[in-house]
Amino acid sequence: MTQDWESRSRGIDVDATTPPPNAPAERRVRRRTLLAAGAGVAAAALAGTGPLGALAAQRLGEGRGLAAALHLAAQELDLPEDAAPAEGQVFIVPSDPTSTFLMDFFEAVYGRPSYASDLFSDPLVRIDKNFQIIPAAATAWSGSDDGKSWTFTIDPELVWSDGNPVTAADWVTTFQYAADPEHAWDFTWYFDGVIKNWGKAIKGEVPFDQIGVKQGADDRTLIFDTEVAAPYLPAMLLYSLPLSKAALETHGPLYNSEPETCVSSGPFRLGEWQKDQRIVYIRNDSYKGKLVVPIQRVIVKLAAPDSHFSLYENDEVDFLESPAPANLKIAQEEFPEQIYSSVGDFRTFYLFFDVTKAPFDNLKVRQAFSHVVDRDAIKAAILGPEGSPAYSWLAPGFPASNQEGLREIQAYDPELGRTLLAEAGFPGGEGFPQQELWLRAPRPLDVAIAGSIAAMLKQELGIDVAVSNKDQTLFMDALTSEPTEILFGYVSYGMDFLDPFNMLSVWLTTGRHSWASADFDAKVAEAASFLGPTTERLAKFEEAERVLVEDVPGVFVYHETPVQLIKPWLRGDALTADENGNTSIHWPRYTTMSTVPGGLYVGGDAPTGREE
C-alpha cells in the first residue's frame, strides 16, 4: 500500500506553518558593506516543504485541471509594461569553451555550459528560490510505507518537439543509458546505493535494464525502486532531465548537439552552436510545461574565463559569477548596485589527497597540512565576500552543519602542524617529495587561493608545491579513475539536493575519492534511511561528519557565498528577495531545474543591438 506524503510525514517533525529563521533583509553587496548569505535558508526549506518531510506533499500539479490552467497561462503570456519587446528578450551569459562541449546532463555533467543549461526537457521536480521542491514534469508522486518504492505521475500535456508525447519510457531509457557501463557517465556515483541495482549495473554485474526504474500501469506512470528507504528521493530527482527515447534510437546520444537533430520538450531548443564562439538557445514553440518563460533567446558566449569581466564591463553579457578579486574591487568602485551575493549551492572548496599512497597514507601528514592553511588570511586577502573559512564539510546553514563543534579539529595551528610533520618522519619538510597541486578548470580566484596555500605549505612546513591547472575533462577523468590518478588536488563540491546525505555521499567508499571508511559509510547509511524525527536524523549525520573531519581525507578551505554581477536591465521575480531576504539568481540558475526561467525578463532600458 502506498500513501502520499501529505499523510506520511510520520515522525519527521514537520510543521509547515513554522516561519523561517530570521535573516538579514538585504543581501546586495556594497563597496564598504560586503554581506554574506543568510545561514537560515536551508533550515527554512527543511522545516517547511524541504526533502525531509513534507517535500513530497508539494503535489501542486495534481490532476489535469491545474496542469491545463498552467499551460493556458503560458500561451497567454503578456510581458510587463517595463519589458523590452519580444525580440529584445535575450539573456546573455559567458561560458568557458574548454569545459563546454555537451548539452545534456545525462551525457556529461561536467561538460555543459555555465549559468544557462539543461533547457531541453523538464525534470520530474524543480526547486524554487526558497529551496522548496515543486512539481515539474511530474504532477504528483507518492512513496510506499517502507520508503523504498516511489511512483510519479507524468504530466499528460508534455510533448517533444518532434511530436512524440513525453512518457515514462523516456525516463526509463535515460536512466538505463546512464547506468550502462559502456557510456561511462561522469556522475554514476550519484545514484549508487540508492536506485535498486544501480551499482551492480555500473559494474556490469547485472544488465542495465534491471535497475529500479520502470514504467507503471500506463505510460504516464513512472516507478523508482530503491535499495534502502529513501525519503530524500523526490528531492534527489531534481536531476532527472529526460532524453528523448525516440531521438536516442534515431540519432544517437549526441542528438542535441546539432540544431537539425535537436529534440526538446523544454522551453528552448538548440538554434546555433558555433564551436568556441557561441551557443544560441531559441524558443521551443511546442513547449507545454509549467514554466511561463519571457526570454525568447539565450546566448552563451564562449570565452576564456579571464575575459568574462571585460565582456560584462562592455555590456556583452548580462551575468557573471565569482569575478577575480581585482575585478570585484573595480565593480565595487564603479557599479556597486550590480553586485549581489547569496548562499549559492552551499559549496565547499577543499584540498584532497589520495590516502592510499605515500606520503598521504600517513594521517599525521594530512593533519599537518590541515593546521597550516590560514583560512582567515585567505578570507581577508583574497576571498572577501566570496566565502567564509571552512573547518568542516557542511556549510553554515546547511542541514546538519556543525562547524563550531568541529572547528578545532582542523584549526590553524602551524606549530602543531610542524610537530605532526616531524612525527611523520619529515622534520622541517626534509625528505618530503615536491607536490603537484591539481586544479580543475580554475577561475582566477581559484588560482589565487591555490597559490596562497602553496606558499603557506612552503613557509610553515618547508614543502614545495607546484600549482598545475588542468582542464575539466582531464581532471575529472583522472579523479574518478580506479585507482585515482590525482595524488593531491584542489576542487569544490556543492549540493545537488538539500539533504546531508547528498553532500556527505561524495566521501562514501563509492564516492569520487580514494578515502574509504566503513564507520563513515555505516553512519551515513543509517542517517539517510532514518524515518524518525528530523532532529535525530540530523544528529546521526553530525556523527558521520565528525569521522570525516577527523580522518582528514580533505582539508576544508572555504564555504562559497558566490558574488554575482547582474545587469540592471534584468528584472523579474527571480531577482526579488526570497523568504530569507537573499537577492540573487538562485542556484541552479537558468535551467528547467529551477524557477528562474519563469521569473526573469529583460527591461526596456537594455542597450539596443546586444541581442545580435
FIVEX-610382 format. One line per 3 residues: number of its first residue (from 1); their letters; for each residue y, x, z of C-alpha. Coordinates in steps of 0.5 Angstrom, whole numbers, plus 500, padded with zeros to 3 digits. Layout:
N
NUM) a) Y/X/Z ~ ... $
END
This chain:
612
1) mtq) 500/500/500 ~ 507/502/499 ~ 514/501/502 $
4) dwe) 521/502/499 ~ 525/507/504 ~ 529/501/506 $
7) srs) 524/499/511 ~ 520/506/512 ~ 526/511/515 $
10) rgi) 521/511/520 ~ 522/516/526 ~ 527/520/522 $
13) dvd) 533/517/526 ~ 538/515/520 ~ 544/511/522 $
16) att) 547/510/515 ~ 553/507/519 ~ 555/514/522 $
19) ppp) 561/516/520 ~ 561/524/517 ~ 563/529/521 $
22) nap) 571/531/522 ~ 573/536/516 ~ 580/538/514 $
25) aer) 583/533/510 ~ 586/538/504 ~ 582/544/501 $
28) rvr) 586/546/496 ~ 587/554/497 ~ 595/556/497 $
31) rrt) 597/563/497 ~ 598/564/504 ~ 593/559/507 $
34) lla) 586/560/504 ~ 582/555/506 ~ 574/555/506 $
37) aga) 570/549/505 ~ 568/544/510 ~ 562/545/514 $
40) gva) 560/538/515 ~ 559/536/508 ~ 551/537/509 $
43) aaa) 551/534/515 ~ 554/527/513 ~ 550/527/507 $
46) lag) 544/528/511 ~ 546/523/516 ~ 547/517/511 $
49) tgp) 543/517/505 ~ 541/524/504 ~ 534/526/503 $
52) lga) 531/526/510 ~ 532/519/511 ~ 535/513/507 $
55) laa) 536/517/501 ~ 531/513/497 ~ 534/507/499 $
58) qrl) 539/508/494 ~ 536/503/490 ~ 543/501/487 $
61) geg) 540/500/480 ~ 534/496/481 ~ 533/490/476 $
64) rgl) 536/490/469 ~ 542/486/472 ~ 546/492/474 $
67) aaa) 543/496/469 ~ 545/492/464 ~ 552/491/467 $
70) lhl) 553/499/467 ~ 551/499/460 ~ 556/494/458 $
73) aaq) 562/498/462 ~ 560/504/459 ~ 561/501/452 $
76) eld) 568/498/454 ~ 571/504/457 ~ 578/504/457 $
79) lpe) 582/511/458 ~ 587/511/464 ~ 594/510/462 $
82) daa) 596/517/463 ~ 590/520/459 ~ 590/523/452 $
85) pae) 588/519/446 ~ 580/520/445 ~ 581/526/440 $
88) gqv) 584/529/446 ~ 579/528/451 ~ 576/535/450 $
91) fiv) 573/539/456 ~ 573/547/455 ~ 569/552/459 $
94) psd) 567/559/459 ~ 560/562/459 ~ 557/569/459 $
97) pts) 554/570/452 ~ 548/574/455 ~ 546/569/459 $
100) tfl) 547/563/455 ~ 541/563/450 ~ 538/556/451 $
103) mdf) 540/549/452 ~ 534/545/456 ~ 533/546/464 $
106) fea) 525/546/463 ~ 526/551/457 ~ 529/556/462 $
109) vyg) 533/555/468 ~ 536/562/468 ~ 539/561/460 $
112) rps) 543/555/460 ~ 551/555/459 ~ 555/556/465 $
115) yas) 559/550/468 ~ 557/545/463 ~ 550/544/461 $
118) dlf) 544/539/461 ~ 547/533/458 ~ 542/531/453 $
121) sdp) 538/527/458 ~ 539/523/465 ~ 534/526/471 $
124) lvr) 531/521/475 ~ 536/521/480 ~ 543/525/481 $
127) idk) 548/527/486 ~ 555/524/487 ~ 560/528/490 $
130) nfq) 558/526/498 ~ 551/530/496 ~ 548/523/496 $
133) iip) 542/522/492 ~ 543/516/487 ~ 539/513/481 $
136) aaa) 540/516/474 ~ 534/514/469 ~ 530/511/475 $
139) taw) 532/504/477 ~ 528/504/483 ~ 523/508/487 $
142) sgs) 518/508/493 ~ 514/512/497 ~ 507/511/500 $
145) ddg) 505/510/507 ~ 503/518/507 ~ 509/520/503 $
148) ksw) 504/523/498 ~ 505/518/492 ~ 512/516/489 $
151) tft) 513/511/484 ~ 519/511/480 ~ 521/505/475 $
154) idp) 525/508/469 ~ 531/504/466 ~ 529/500/460 $
157) elv) 535/501/457 ~ 535/508/455 ~ 533/511/448 $
160) wsd) 533/517/445 ~ 538/519/439 ~ 532/518/434 $
163) gnp) 531/511/436 ~ 525/512/440 ~ 525/509/447 $
166) vta) 525/513/454 ~ 519/512/457 ~ 514/515/463 $
169) adw) 511/519/457 ~ 517/524/456 ~ 517/526/464 $
172) vtt) 509/527/464 ~ 510/531/457 ~ 516/535/460 $
175) fqy) 512/537/467 ~ 506/539/463 ~ 510/543/459 $
178) aad) 513/547/465 ~ 506/547/468 ~ 503/551/462 $
181) peh) 502/558/464 ~ 503/560/456 ~ 510/557/457 $
184) awd) 511/562/463 ~ 517/558/465 ~ 522/561/470 $
187) ftw) 522/556/475 ~ 515/555/476 ~ 515/556/484 $
190) yfd) 520/550/485 ~ 514/545/485 ~ 509/550/487 $
193) gvi) 505/547/493 ~ 509/540/492 ~ 506/537/486 $
196) knw) 499/536/486 ~ 495/541/482 ~ 501/545/480 $
199) gka) 500/552/483 ~ 493/551/480 ~ 495/549/473 $
202) ikg) 500/555/473 ~ 495/560/475 ~ 490/557/469 $
205) evp) 485/554/475 ~ 486/547/472 ~ 488/544/466 $
208) fdq) 496/543/466 ~ 494/535/464 ~ 491/535/471 $
211) igv) 498/536/475 ~ 500/530/479 ~ 505/527/474 $
214) kqg) 502/521/471 ~ 504/514/468 ~ 503/508/472 $
217) add) 501/501/470 ~ 506/501/464 ~ 510/506/460 $
220) rtl) 516/505/465 ~ 513/507/471 ~ 512/514/473 $
223) ifd) 508/517/479 ~ 508/523/482 ~ 502/525/487 $
226) tev) 504/531/492 ~ 500/536/496 ~ 503/534/502 $
229) aap) 507/529/505 ~ 514/530/501 ~ 520/526/504 $
232) ylp) 524/530/500 ~ 521/529/493 ~ 526/524/491 $
235) aml) 532/529/492 ~ 528/534/489 ~ 527/531/483 $
238) lys) 535/532/481 ~ 531/537/477 ~ 527/532/472 $
241) lpl) 531/532/466 ~ 526/530/461 ~ 525/533/454 $
244) ska) 523/528/448 ~ 515/528/447 ~ 516/526/440 $
247) ale) 521/532/439 ~ 517/537/442 ~ 511/535/438 $
250) thg) 515/534/432 ~ 520/540/432 ~ 517/545/438 $
253) ply) 520/546/445 ~ 527/549/442 ~ 529/543/438 $
256) nse) 535/542/442 ~ 538/549/439 ~ 540/546/433 $
259) pet) 544/540/431 ~ 540/538/426 ~ 534/537/430 $
262) cvs) 537/536/437 ~ 535/529/440 ~ 539/526/446 $
265) sgp) 538/521/451 ~ 544/523/455 ~ 552/522/454 $
268) frl) 552/528/449 ~ 548/532/443 ~ 549/538/440 $
271) gew) 554/539/435 ~ 555/546/434 ~ 552/553/436 $
274) qkd) 556/559/433 ~ 552/565/437 ~ 556/569/441 $
277) qri) 562/565/440 ~ 562/557/442 ~ 557/551/443 $
280) vyi) 560/544/442 ~ 557/538/445 ~ 559/532/442 $
283) rnd) 559/524/444 ~ 552/521/443 ~ 553/514/441 $
286) syk) 546/512/443 ~ 547/513/450 ~ 545/507/454 $
289) gkl) 545/511/461 ~ 549/509/467 ~ 555/514/466 $
292) vvp) 561/512/463 ~ 564/518/460 ~ 571/519/458 $
295) iqr) 570/526/455 ~ 569/526/448 ~ 567/533/446 $
298) viv) 565/539/451 ~ 567/546/448 ~ 563/552/451 $
301) kla) 567/559/449 ~ 562/564/449 ~ 566/571/452 $
304) apd) 565/576/457 ~ 566/575/464 ~ 572/580/465 $
307) shf) 575/576/459 ~ 575/569/463 ~ 581/569/467 $
310) sly) 585/571/461 ~ 582/565/457 ~ 584/561/463 $
313) end) 591/564/463 ~ 592/563/456 ~ 590/555/456 $
316) evd) 584/557/452 ~ 579/554/458 ~ 580/549/463 $
319) fle) 576/551/468 ~ 574/558/472 ~ 570/559/478 $
322) spa) 570/565/482 ~ 575/570/479 ~ 575/577/481 $
325) pan) 579/579/487 ~ 585/582/483 ~ 585/576/478 $
328) lki) 585/571/484 ~ 591/574/487 ~ 595/573/480 $
331) aqe) 593/566/481 ~ 596/565/488 ~ 602/568/486 $
334) efp) 603/565/479 ~ 600/558/480 ~ 597/556/487 $
337) eqi) 597/549/485 ~ 591/550/481 ~ 587/554/486 $
340) yss) 581/550/489 ~ 575/551/494 ~ 569/548/497 $
343) vgd) 562/549/499 ~ 559/549/492 ~ 552/549/493 $
346) frt) 551/553/500 ~ 550/559/496 ~ 548/566/500 $
349) fyl) 549/573/497 ~ 544/578/499 ~ 540/584/499 $
352) ffd) 533/584/498 ~ 527/589/498 ~ 520/590/495 $
355) vtk) 517/590/502 ~ 510/592/499 ~ 513/599/497 $
358) apf) 516/605/501 ~ 521/606/504 ~ 522/599/505 $
361) dnl) 515/597/507 ~ 518/600/514 ~ 521/595/518 $
364) kvr) 526/600/521 ~ 529/602/514 ~ 530/595/513 $
367) qaf) 533/593/520 ~ 537/600/519 ~ 540/597/512 $
370) shv) 542/590/516 ~ 546/594/521 ~ 551/598/517 $
373) vdr) 553/592/512 ~ 560/591/515 ~ 561/583/512 $
376) dai) 567/582/516 ~ 570/588/512 ~ 568/585/505 $
379) kaa) 571/579/507 ~ 578/582/509 ~ 578/587/503 $
382) ilg) 574/583/497 ~ 572/576/498 ~ 578/573/501 $
385) peg) 577/565/500 ~ 570/566/496 ~ 566/566/502 $
388) spa) 564/568/509 ~ 560/573/513 ~ 553/572/513 $
391) ysw) 548/574/518 ~ 542/569/516 ~ 540/565/510 $
394) lap) 542/558/511 ~ 550/557/510 ~ 554/554/515 $
397) gfp) 554/546/514 ~ 547/546/511 ~ 542/542/515 $
400) asn) 538/547/520 ~ 543/552/519 ~ 543/557/526 $
403) qeg) 548/562/524 ~ 551/563/531 ~ 544/563/534 $
406) lre) 541/568/529 ~ 548/573/529 ~ 546/578/533 $
409) iqa) 539/580/529 ~ 543/583/523 ~ 549/584/527 $
412) ydp) 554/590/524 ~ 552/596/529 ~ 552/602/525 $
415) elg) 550/607/531 ~ 544/602/532 ~ 542/603/524 $
418) rtl) 543/610/524 ~ 538/610/530 ~ 533/606/527 $
421) lae) 533/610/520 ~ 532/616/524 ~ 526/613/528 $
424) agf) 523/611/521 ~ 523/619/519 ~ 530/619/515 $
427) pgg) 535/622/520 ~ 542/622/517 ~ 538/620/511 $
430) egf) 535/626/510 ~ 529/625/505 ~ 531/618/503 $
433) pqq) 530/617/496 ~ 536/615/492 ~ 536/608/491 $
436) elw) 538/604/485 ~ 541/597/486 ~ 540/592/481 $
439) lra) 545/586/480 ~ 544/580/476 ~ 549/579/470 $
442) prp) 554/581/475 ~ 561/578/475 ~ 567/583/477 $
445) ldv) 566/580/484 ~ 559/582/485 ~ 560/589/482 $
448) aia) 566/590/487 ~ 562/588/493 ~ 555/592/491 $
451) gsi) 560/598/490 ~ 562/597/497 ~ 555/596/500 $
454) aam) 553/602/496 ~ 559/606/500 ~ 557/603/507 $
457) lkq) 550/606/506 ~ 552/613/504 ~ 557/613/509 $
460) elg) 553/611/515 ~ 546/612/513 ~ 547/618/508 $
463) idv) 543/614/503 ~ 545/615/496 ~ 545/608/492 $
466) avs) 547/607/484 ~ 549/600/482 ~ 546/598/476 $
469) nkd) 548/592/472 ~ 542/588/469 ~ 542/582/464 $
472) qtl) 540/575/466 ~ 533/576/463 ~ 531/583/464 $
475) fmd) 533/582/472 ~ 529/575/473 ~ 523/578/469 $
478) alt) 523/584/473 ~ 524/580/479 ~ 518/575/478 $
481) sep) 513/580/475 ~ 507/581/479 ~ 508/585/482 $
484) tei) 515/585/482 ~ 519/591/478 ~ 525/591/483 $
487) lfg) 525/595/489 ~ 532/594/491 ~ 536/588/489 $
490) yvs) 543/584/490 ~ 542/577/488 ~ 544/570/490 $
493) ygm) 541/563/491 ~ 544/556/492 ~ 541/549/494 $
496) dfl) 537/545/489 ~ 537/539/493 ~ 540/538/500 $
499) dpf) 534/540/505 ~ 532/546/508 ~ 525/546/505 $
502) nml) 529/548/498 ~ 533/554/501 ~ 527/557/505 $
505) svw) 522/556/500 ~ 525/562/496 ~ 522/566/501 $
508) ltt) 515/563/501 ~ 509/567/499 ~ 509/563/493 $
511) grh) 517/564/492 ~ 520/570/488 ~ 520/575/493 $
514) swa) 514/580/495 ~ 515/579/502 ~ 509/575/505 $
517) sad) 509/572/512 ~ 503/567/514 ~ 507/565/520 $
520) fda) 513/563/516 ~ 509/559/511 ~ 506/555/516 $
523) kva) 512/554/520 ~ 516/552/513 ~ 510/547/511 $
526) eaa) 510/544/518 ~ 517/542/518 ~ 517/540/511 $
529) sfl) 512/535/511 ~ 514/532/518 ~ 516/525/518 $
532) gpt) 518/524/525 ~ 525/525/528 ~ 530/529/524 $
535) ter) 532/533/530 ~ 525/535/531 ~ 524/537/524 $
538) lak) 531/541/523 ~ 529/545/530 ~ 522/547/526 $
541) fee) 526/549/520 ~ 530/553/525 ~ 524/557/528 $
544) aer) 522/559/521 ~ 529/562/519 ~ 528/566/525 $
547) vlv) 522/569/523 ~ 525/571/516 ~ 531/574/519 $
550) edv) 528/578/524 ~ 523/581/519 ~ 529/583/514 $
553) pgv) 526/582/507 ~ 533/581/506 ~ 540/583/508 $
556) fvy) 544/577/508 ~ 552/579/506 ~ 556/572/505 $
559) het) 556/565/504 ~ 559/563/498 ~ 565/558/498 $
562) pvq) 567/559/491 ~ 574/559/488 ~ 575/554/482 $
565) lik) 581/555/478 ~ 583/548/475 ~ 588/546/470 $
568) pwl) 593/541/472 ~ 591/536/466 ~ 584/535/468 $
571) rgd) 584/528/472 ~ 580/523/475 ~ 575/521/481 $
574) alt) 571/528/480 ~ 578/531/483 ~ 579/526/489 $
577) ade) 577/528/496 ~ 570/527/498 ~ 569/524/505 $
580) ngn) 570/530/508 ~ 576/532/505 ~ 574/537/500 $
583) tsi) 577/537/493 ~ 574/541/487 ~ 569/540/481 $
586) hwp) 563/539/486 ~ 556/542/485 ~ 552/542/480 $
589) ryt) 559/541/476 ~ 559/538/469 ~ 552/535/468 $
592) tms) 548/529/468 ~ 545/531/475 ~ 552/529/478 $
595) tvp) 557/524/477 ~ 562/529/475 ~ 562/527/467 $
598) ggl) 564/520/469 ~ 570/522/474 ~ 573/527/469 $
601) yvg) 578/526/464 ~ 584/530/460 ~ 591/528/462 $
604) gda) 596/526/456 ~ 600/533/458 ~ 595/537/456 $
607) ptg) 597/542/450 ~ 596/540/443 ~ 591/544/439 $
610) ree) 587/546/445 ~ 581/542/442 ~ 581/546/435 $
END
